[in-house]
């Protein structure tokens, strides 16, 4: 919208308030420092000086659910924990574990297959980077999950469905 269109629209609407624009850019289009730019920088310097006087907040303590641990303490976080965490939703969707929201076993074969496929994808992407133990665990887990999925798919529907 052109400037004259804006003025025309404002006058037609009956709103006579003026709009004042202050250009606070420090440099011109040519890259030159604008006149008075140094005056504007003083309040920023004062604000920056005021910020350094604030005390640092204390880190959250154990009561907030956080605790300090050395960086090398991983509490045995390893590949086994990852694949177990990824297998749990598959077991939930196969009805092997009660659904956390309802507390009842629920079967959703489509979601179970998706979780199993994700574990298969992880195995394919990690091939050559796993120990024999990790690879055996993942292959065994995938086999068990796939067999349970086939069993559920071939099982007769429970009464009431």
N, C-alpha and C positions, 0 to 999 in steps of 0.2 A: 504494500500500500504506500503510495507516494505521500510526501509530507503534506501537500496541499489537500489530499484526500482525507488525511487524518484530521487536519484543522477543520475541514468542511463537515466531517462526521461529528466532531466534537461540538461544533456550533449548532448543528441540527439537533443533537441530542439534548441541548440545553445545559450541558455541563461546561462551565466556564473556567474550571480549574486549570492552572498552568502546569505544564510539565517541565521541570528543570533537570537538565542532565549535566552532571559534573564529570569531566574526563579526568580520571585519576591514573591514567597510564603514565609511566615514568619516561617513555621514549616516544619520539615522533615516528612517523612512517619511514623516515630516512634513517632512523636509528640514533638520532641525536637526543641528548638528554633535554627534557622539557624544562622551561623556566619554572622555578618553584618546586621542582621535584625533590630537592633536598629538604625543603620544609616539611613535605609529607613524610619523609623517612624518619624524622625525629620521633614521632609518636610510636612508630614501629620499634625503634630502638629501645624506647622506654618500656614498651610492652614486653619486649624480649628480656629486658633486664628484670622486670617484675616476675617473669616466669621462672627465672633461675632461683629466685628466693623461696619458692614453694618447696616444702619438704617432700621427699620421695614417699609415695605410699608404701605401706608395708605389704609384702607379698601375702597372699592368702595362706592361712594355716591349715592344720589337719581338720579343724572344725568345718571348713568350707569344702572338704572332700579332697583336698590336695595335700600331698606330702612331698618333701624333697627326697629325691633318690639320686645316687650317683648315676652318671650317664651310662656307665657300663652295666648297671643292674637292670636287666631286662625282664626279670622275674620269669625266666624260662619261656619267653615269647619266641616261638620258632615256627617252622613250616607246619608242624603237626597241629599246632593250635589254629593256624589259618585254615587248614583243610577241615578240621573239626568244626570250626565256626561256619564254614561254607556248607558243610554237610547237614548241619542242624535244620535249616529251613527245608531241605529235601525230606528229612525224616518227619518234620511237622506236616508237610503237604502229603506225605504218604500215609499219614494217620498213625505213625509209629510213636509219636510224642504228642501229648496234648497241646492244642493251639494255645499260645500264651494269652490271647485276648478272651477266649471263651472257656478255657480250662478243659475242653473236650477234644477228643481226636477228630480231625476233619480231613477228608481226602480231597485233594485237588491235583489230579495227575498232570495236568498241563503245567502247573507251577513246579511240581516235583521234577518233571522232565527238564524244565528250564534250569533248575538248580543243578541237576546232574550234568547237563550239557556245559554249564559254567565250570564245574569241576573238571570236566573233560578238556575244556579249553585251557584251563590252568595247567593241566598235565602236559598238553601239547606245547604250550609256550615255555614251560620250564624244562622240557626234555633236554637232557645233557647237563643240567645244572643242579640236579638233585642227587643226594646220596642214594645208595642202593636201598637203604632202609626207608627213606622218604618216598622213593619211587614205588617200592613194594607196598607201603601203606596206602598211597594214593590209588594205585591200581586195584588193591584189594577192596578199598572203600568204594570205588566206582563199580566194581563187579557186584558187590553186595547191594548197593543202591539200585543198580539196573535190574537185578534179579527181583528185588522187592517191588519195583515199579511194574515189572511184567506180571508178577503174582497179583498185584492189586488190579491191574488192567483186565486180567483173565478171571478174577474172582466174581462170583455172582453178586448182583446188587443187593444190599441189605434190605430187609423188609421195610416198607414205608416210603421207599423212593419211587 
